[in-house]
Amino acid sequence: MKKIVLLATITLAAFTLKAQTPKANKIGYISTDELISVMPDAEKADSELKEYQSSLAQQGQDMMKELNDKDSLFVRDSAKLSPSMKEIKKNELMSLYQRVQGWNQQAQEMYQQEAQKKIAPIKTKAMDAIKAVAKESGYDYILDVNAVLVGPPGEDVIALVKKKLGIKDATVIETVPATKKH
């Protein structure tokens, strides 16, 4: 009887200790920058942004050409103009010059807004895939390698997330040149 009570006590103590032992967290790492760079949506967005940037640059060049043309006309015709007309033309040139100067800042802001608009859905799609992989594979944490300087050991989950997004890795065949025998 004492043996049964002792065995039951030991078994109960073992279960109690096991229940109190904290579960080890499963941790994964990923480079979201790398993931986003290989997403087909990102390539398309990059191409569209380059085209948009080119369009903005062309508008700036057109404004500069207009300014230069009007400045040349003013210099050429200023001797023929009355003082009041010279003042009007000078003011027009100054206004156009200020528009050209402001255009660079405005174009940069427009580009940043367009980039945010194009990149936001791509980031959301990447995050949704990362969350789905975490849930499906039992990860408690998935950390971005670009934000972690020191962390616990974990697994690189980029291959799992690429698979989830349907992105095929390009197979790299590494060849090693044969060594010459003397």
VEXBAVEX-622491 format. One record per residue: x, y, z of N, C-alpha, C in turn; residue in one letter. Coordinates in nm, 2 decimals, padded with zeros to 4 digits. Example, Ala and Ser with C-alpha at 12.3 -4.5 7.8 and 13.67 -1.06 7.14 Angstrom:
residues 2
    n_xx    n_yy    n_zz   ca_xx   ca_yy   ca_zz    c_xx    c_yy    c_zz  r
   01.32  -00.57   00.78   01.23  -00.45   00.78   01.32  -00.33   00.78  A
   01.28  -00.22   00.71   01.37  -00.11   00.71   01.29   00.00   00.79  S
end
This chain:
residues 182
    n_xx    n_yy    n_zz   ca_xx   ca_yy   ca_zz    c_xx    c_yy    c_zz  r
   00.08  -00.12   00.00   00.00   00.00   00.00   00.09   00.12   00.00  M
   00.19   00.12   00.08   00.28   00.24   00.09   00.35   00.26  -00.05  K
   00.38   00.15  -00.12   00.44   00.16  -00.25   00.34   00.22  -00.35  K
   00.21   00.19  -00.35   00.12   00.25  -00.44   00.10   00.40  -00.41  I
   00.10   00.44  -00.28   00.09   00.58  -00.25   00.21   00.65  -00.29  V
   00.33   00.59  -00.27   00.45   00.65  -00.31   00.46   00.67  -00.46  L
   00.42   00.56  -00.54   00.42   00.57  -00.68   00.32   00.67  -00.73  L
   00.20   00.69  -00.67   00.10   00.79  -00.71   00.16   00.93  -00.68  A
   00.23   00.94  -00.57   00.28   01.07  -00.54   00.39   01.11  -00.64  T
   00.48   01.02  -00.67   00.58   01.05  -00.77   00.52   01.08  -00.91  I
   00.42   01.00  -00.95   00.36   01.03  -01.08   00.29   01.16  -01.08  T
   00.22   01.20  -00.97   00.16   01.33  -00.96   00.26   01.44  -00.96  L
   00.37   01.42  -00.89   00.48   01.52  -00.89   00.54   01.54  -01.03  A
   00.56   01.43  -01.10   00.61   01.44  -01.24   00.52   01.51  -01.33  A
   00.39   01.49  -01.32   00.29   01.56  -01.41   00.28   01.70  -01.37  F
   00.29   01.73  -01.24   00.29   01.87  -01.20   00.41   01.95  -01.25  T
   00.53   01.89  -01.24   00.65   01.95  -01.29   00.64   01.97  -01.44  L
   00.59   01.87  -01.51   00.58   01.88  -01.66   00.49   01.99  -01.70  K
   00.38   02.01  -01.62   00.28   02.11  -01.65   00.33   02.25  -01.62  A
   00.43   02.26  -01.53   00.48   02.39  -01.49   00.60   02.43  -01.58  Q
   00.66   02.33  -01.65   00.77   02.36  -01.74   00.72   02.45  -01.85  T
   00.78   02.56  -01.87   00.74   02.65  -01.98   00.77   02.59  -02.12  P
   00.68   02.61  -02.21   00.70   02.56  -02.35   00.80   02.65  -02.42  K
   00.89   02.58  -02.49   00.99   02.66  -02.57   00.92   02.72  -02.69  A
   00.95   02.85  -02.72   00.89   02.92  -02.83   00.96   02.88  -02.96  N
   00.88   02.86  -03.06   00.94   02.83  -03.19   00.95   02.96  -03.26  K
   01.08   02.99  -03.30   01.11   03.12  -03.36   01.16   03.11  -03.50  I
   01.12   03.20  -03.59   01.16   03.20  -03.72   01.21   03.34  -03.76  G
   01.29   03.35  -03.86   01.34   03.47  -03.91   01.32   03.48  -04.06  Y
   01.30   03.61  -04.11   01.28   03.63  -04.25   01.33   03.77  -04.28  I
   01.38   03.79  -04.40   01.42   03.92  -04.45   01.30   03.97  -04.54  S
   01.22   04.06  -04.48   01.10   04.10  -04.56   01.15   04.18  -04.68  T
   01.26   04.25  -04.67   01.31   04.32  -04.79   01.34   04.22  -04.90  D
   01.41   04.11  -04.87   01.44   04.01  -04.97   01.31   03.95  -05.03  E
   01.22   03.92  -04.94   01.09   03.86  -04.98   01.02   03.95  -05.08  L
   01.01   04.08  -05.04   00.93   04.18  -05.13   01.00   04.20  -05.26  I
   01.14   04.19  -05.26   01.21   04.22  -05.38   01.19   04.11  -05.48  S
   01.15   03.99  -05.44   01.13   03.88  -05.54   00.99   03.85  -05.57  V
   00.90   03.93  -05.51   00.76   03.92  -05.54   00.73   03.98  -05.68  M
   00.65   03.91  -05.77   00.62   03.96  -05.90   00.55   04.10  -05.89  P
   00.47   04.12  -05.79   00.40   04.25  -05.78   00.50   04.36  -05.76  D
   00.61   04.33  -05.69   00.71   04.43  -05.66   00.78   04.47  -05.79  A
   00.81   04.38  -05.87   00.88   04.41  -06.00   00.79   04.50  -06.09  E
   00.66   04.47  -06.09   00.56   04.55  -06.16   00.55   04.69  -06.11  K
   00.54   04.70  -05.98   00.54   04.83  -05.91   00.66   04.91  -05.94  A
   00.78   04.84  -05.93   00.91   04.91  -05.96   00.91   04.97  -06.10  D
   00.86   04.89  -06.19   00.86   04.93  -06.33   00.76   05.05  -06.35  S
   00.65   05.05  -06.29   00.55   05.16  -06.29   00.61   05.28  -06.23  E
   00.68   05.26  -06.11   00.73   05.38  -06.04   00.84   05.45  -06.13  L
   00.92   05.37  -06.19   01.03   05.42  -06.28   00.96   05.50  -06.39  K
   00.86   05.45  -06.45   00.78   05.53  -06.56   00.72   05.66  -06.50  E
   00.67   05.65  -06.38   00.61   05.77  -06.32   00.72   05.87  -06.29  Y
   00.83   05.83  -06.24   00.94   05.92  -06.21   00.99   05.98  -06.34  Q
   01.00   05.91  -06.45   01.04   05.96  -06.58   00.94   06.07  -06.62  S
   00.81   06.04  -06.60   00.71   06.14  -06.64   00.72   06.27  -06.56  S
   00.75   06.26  -06.43   00.77   06.37  -06.35   00.89   06.45  -06.39  L
   01.00   06.38  -06.43   01.12   06.45  -06.47   01.10   06.52  -06.60  A
   01.02   06.46  -06.69   00.99   06.52  -06.82   00.91   06.65  -06.80  Q
   00.82   06.65  -06.71   00.74   06.77  -06.68   00.83   06.88  -06.62  Q
   00.93   06.84  -06.54   01.02   06.94  -06.49   01.11   07.00  -06.60  G
   01.15   06.91  -06.69   01.23   06.96  -06.81   01.15   07.05  -06.90  Q
   01.03   07.02  -06.92   00.94   07.11  -07.00   00.92   07.25  -06.93  D
   00.91   07.25  -06.80   00.89   07.38  -06.73   01.02   07.46  -06.74  M
   01.14   07.39  -06.73   01.27   07.46  -06.74   01.29   07.51  -06.88  M
   01.25   07.44  -06.98   01.26   07.48  -07.12   01.17   07.61  -07.14  K
   01.05   07.60  -07.09   00.96   07.72  -07.10   01.03   07.84  -07.03  E
   01.08   07.82  -06.91   01.15   07.93  -06.84   01.27   07.99  -06.93  L
   01.35   07.90  -06.98   01.46   07.94  -07.06   01.42   08.02  -07.19  N
   01.31   07.97  -07.25   01.26   08.03  -07.37   01.21   08.17  -07.34  D
   01.13   08.18  -07.24   01.08   08.31  -07.20   01.18   08.41  -07.16  K
   01.29   08.36  -07.09   01.40   08.44  -07.04   01.47   08.49  -07.17  D
   01.50   08.41  -07.26   01.57   08.45  -07.39   01.49   08.56  -07.46  S
   01.36   08.54  -07.47   01.27   08.64  -07.53   01.28   08.77  -07.46  L
   01.27   08.76  -07.33   01.28   08.88  -07.25   01.41   08.96  -07.27  F
   01.52   08.89  -07.27   01.65   08.95  -07.29   01.66   09.01  -07.43  V
   01.61   08.94  -07.53   01.61   08.99  -07.67   01.52   09.11  -07.69  R
   01.40   09.11  -07.63   01.30   09.21  -07.65   01.30   09.32  -07.54  D
   01.38   09.31  -07.44   01.37   09.41  -07.33   01.40   09.55  -07.37  S
   01.48   09.57  -07.47   01.51   09.71  -07.51   01.39   09.78  -07.57  A
   01.30   09.70  -07.63   01.18   09.75  -07.70   01.06   09.77  -07.61  K
   01.07   09.71  -07.49   00.96   09.72  -07.40   00.96   09.84  -07.31  L
   00.84   09.89  -07.28   00.82   10.00  -07.19   00.86   09.96  -07.05  S
   00.89   10.05  -06.96   00.93   10.01  -06.82   00.82   09.93  -06.75  P
   00.69   09.97  -06.77   00.59   09.89  -06.71   00.57   09.75  -06.76  S
   00.59   09.73  -06.90   00.59   09.60  -06.96   00.71   09.52  -06.91  M
   00.82   09.58  -06.90   00.94   09.51  -06.85   00.91   09.45  -06.71  K
   00.85   09.54  -06.63   00.82   09.49  -06.49   00.72   09.37  -06.49  E
   00.62   09.38  -06.58   00.53   09.27  -06.59   00.60   09.14  -06.63  I
   00.68   09.15  -06.74   00.75   09.04  -06.79   00.85   08.98  -06.68  K
   00.92   09.07  -06.61   01.01   09.03  -06.50   00.93   08.95  -06.40  K
   00.82   09.00  -06.36   00.73   08.93  -06.26   00.69   08.79  -06.31  N
   00.65   08.79  -06.44   00.61   08.66  -06.50   00.73   08.56  -06.49  E
   00.85   08.61  -06.52   00.97   08.52  -06.52   01.00   08.47  -06.38  L
   00.99   08.56  -06.28   01.01   08.53  -06.14   00.91   08.42  -06.09  M
   00.78   08.44  -06.13   00.68   08.35  -06.09   00.71   08.21  -06.16  S
   00.74   08.21  -06.28   00.78   08.08  -06.35   00.90   08.02  -06.28  L
   01.00   08.10  -06.25   01.12   08.05  -06.19   01.09   07.98  -06.05  Y
   01.00   08.05  -05.98   00.96   07.99  -05.85   00.88   07.86  -05.86  Q
   00.80   07.85  -05.97   00.73   07.73  -06.00   00.82   07.62  -06.03  R
   00.93   07.65  -06.11   01.03   07.55  -06.15   01.10   07.50  -06.02  V
   01.14   07.60  -05.93   01.21   07.56  -05.81   01.12   07.48  -05.72  Q
   01.00   07.51  -05.71   00.90   07.43  -05.63   00.87   07.30  -05.69  G
   00.88   07.28  -05.82   00.85   07.16  -05.88   00.93   07.04  -05.83  W
   01.06   07.06  -05.81   01.14   06.95  -05.76   01.09   06.90  -05.63  N
   01.06   06.98  -05.54   01.00   06.94  -05.41   00.87   06.87  -05.43  Q
   00.78   06.93  -05.51   00.65   06.88  -05.54   00.66   06.74  -05.61  Q
   00.75   06.73  -05.70   00.76   06.60  -05.77   00.81   06.49  -05.68  A
   00.90   06.53  -05.59   00.95   06.43  -05.49   00.84   06.38  -05.40  Q
   00.76   06.47  -05.36   00.65   06.43  -05.27   00.55   06.35  -05.35  E
   00.52   06.39  -05.47   00.43   06.31  -05.55   00.48   06.16  -05.57  M
   00.61   06.15  -05.60   00.67   06.02  -05.62   00.66   05.94  -05.49  Y
   00.68   06.00  -05.38   00.68   05.92  -05.25   00.53   05.88  -05.22  Q
   00.44   05.96  -05.25   00.30   05.92  -05.23   00.26   05.80  -05.33  Q
   00.30   05.81  -05.45   00.28   05.71  -05.55   00.35   05.58  -05.51  E
   00.47   05.59  -05.46   00.54   05.47  -05.41   00.47   05.40  -05.29  A
   00.42   05.48  -05.20   00.35   05.43  -05.08   00.22   05.36  -05.13  Q
   00.15   05.42  -05.23   00.03   05.36  -05.28   00.06   05.23  -05.35  K
   00.17   05.22  -05.42   00.20   05.09  -05.49   00.26   04.98  -05.40  K
   00.33   05.02  -05.30   00.41   04.93  -05.21   00.32   04.88  -05.10  I
   00.23   04.96  -05.05   00.14   04.91  -04.94   00.07   04.78  -04.96  A
   00.01   04.76  -05.07  -00.06   04.63  -05.09   00.04   04.51  -05.10  P
   00.16   04.54  -05.15   00.26   04.43  -05.16   00.31   04.39  -05.02  I
   00.33   04.49  -04.94   00.37   04.47  -04.80   00.26   04.39  -04.72  K
   00.14   04.43  -04.75   00.02   04.36  -04.68   00.02   04.21  -04.73  T
   00.04   04.19  -04.85   00.03   04.05  -04.91   00.15   03.97  -04.85  K
   00.27   04.03  -04.83   00.38   03.96  -04.77   00.35   03.93  -04.63  A
   00.30   04.03  -04.55   00.27   04.01  -04.41   00.16   03.90  -04.39  M
   00.06   03.90  -04.48  -00.04   03.80  -04.47   00.02   03.66  -04.49  D
   00.11   03.64  -04.58   00.17   03.51  -04.61   00.26   03.47  -04.49  A
   00.33   03.57  -04.44   00.42   03.54  -04.32   00.33   03.49  -04.20  I
   00.22   03.56  -04.18   00.13   03.52  -04.07   00.07   03.38  -04.09  K
   00.04   03.35  -04.22  -00.02   03.22  -04.25   00.08   03.11  -04.23  A
   00.21   03.14  -04.27   00.31   03.04  -04.25   00.34   03.02  -04.10  V
   00.34   03.13  -04.03   00.36   03.11  -03.88   00.25   03.03  -03.82  A
   00.13   03.05  -03.86   00.02   02.97  -03.80   00.03   02.83  -03.85  K
   00.05   02.80  -03.98   00.05   02.67  -04.03   00.17   02.59  -03.98  E
   00.28   02.65  -03.96   00.40   02.58  -03.92   00.43   02.59  -03.77  S
   00.34   02.65  -03.69   00.35   02.65  -03.55   00.46   02.75  -03.49  G
   00.49   02.85  -03.56   00.59   02.95  -03.51   00.52   03.05  -03.42  Y
   00.58   03.07  -03.30   00.53   03.16  -03.20   00.57   03.31  -03.24  D
   00.69   03.32  -03.30   00.74   03.44  -03.34   00.81   03.43  -03.48  Y
   00.79   03.53  -03.57   00.88   03.54  -03.69   00.93   03.68  -03.68  I
   01.06   03.69  -03.68   01.13   03.82  -03.67   01.19   03.86  -03.80  L
   01.20   03.99  -03.83   01.27   04.04  -03.94   01.41   04.05  -03.91  D
   01.50   03.98  -03.99   01.64   03.98  -03.97   01.70   04.12  -03.97  V
   01.64   04.21  -04.04   01.69   04.35  -04.05   01.67   04.43  -03.93  N
   01.58   04.38  -03.84   01.55   04.45  -03.72   01.61   04.39  -03.59  A
   01.66   04.27  -03.61   01.71   04.20  -03.49   01.86   04.20  -03.49  V
   01.92   04.25  -03.39   02.07   04.25  -03.38   02.12   04.13  -03.31  L
   02.05   04.09  -03.20   02.08   03.97  -03.13   01.95   03.90  -03.09  V
   01.94   03.78  -03.11   01.82   03.71  -03.08   01.84   03.56  -03.06  G
   01.74   03.49  -03.01   01.75   03.35  -02.99   01.76   03.27  -03.12  P
   01.81   03.15  -03.12   01.82   03.07  -03.24   01.68   03.05  -03.30  P
   01.68   03.04  -03.43   01.55   03.02  -03.50   01.58   02.97  -03.64  G
   01.48   02.96  -03.72   01.49   02.91  -03.86   01.46   03.02  -03.96  E
   01.52   03.01  -04.07   01.49   03.10  -04.18   01.37   03.05  -04.25  D
   01.26   03.13  -04.25   01.13   03.08  -04.31   01.10   03.14  -04.45  V
   01.20   03.21  -04.51   01.17   03.27  -04.64   01.13   03.17  -04.74  I
   01.19   03.05  -04.74   01.15   02.95  -04.84   01.00   02.91  -04.82  A
   00.96   02.89  -04.70   00.82   02.86  -04.67   00.72   02.97  -04.72  L
   00.76   03.10  -04.69   00.67   03.21  -04.73   00.67   03.22  -04.89  V
   00.79   03.20  -04.95   00.79   03.21  -05.10   00.70   03.10  -05.15  K
   00.70   02.98  -05.10   00.62   02.87  -05.14   00.47   02.91  -05.12  K
   00.44   02.97  -05.01   00.30   03.01  -04.98   00.25   03.12  -05.08  K
   00.35   03.20  -05.13   00.31   03.31  -05.23   00.32   03.25  -05.37  L
   00.37   03.13  -05.39   00.38   03.07  -05.52   00.50   03.12  -05.60  G
   00.60   03.17  -05.52   00.72   03.22  -05.59   00.82   03.10  -05.59  I
   00.87   03.07  -05.71   00.96   02.97  -05.73   01.10   03.02  -05.73  K
   01.19   02.96  -05.65   01.33   03.00  -05.64   01.39   02.96  -05.77  D
   01.48   03.04  -05.83   01.56   03.01  -05.95   01.66   02.91  -05.90  A
   01.67   02.80  -05.97   01.77   02.70  -05.92   01.91   02.75  -05.97  T
   01.99   02.75  -05.88   02.13   02.79  -05.91   02.22   02.67  -05.92  V
   02.28   02.65  -06.03   02.37   02.53  -06.05   02.51   02.58  -06.03  I
   02.57   02.54  -05.93   02.71   02.59  -05.90   02.80   02.49  -05.96  E
   02.89   02.53  -06.04   02.99   02.44  -06.10   03.12   02.48  -06.04  T
   03.20   02.37  -06.01   03.33   02.39  -05.96   03.43   02.35  -06.07  V
   03.52   02.43  -06.11   03.61   02.39  -06.22   03.70   02.27  -06.17  P
   03.72   02.18  -06.26   03.80   02.07  -06.23   03.95   02.11  -06.21  A
   04.01   02.05  -06.11   04.15   02.08  -06.09   04.24   02.01  -06.18  T
   04.35   02.07  -06.22   04.44   02.01  -06.32   04.54   01.92  -06.24  K
   04.56   01.80  -06.29   04.66   01.71  -06.23   04.79   01.73  -06.30  K
   04.89   01.73  -06.22   05.03   01.75  -06.28   05.09   01.62  -06.30  H
end
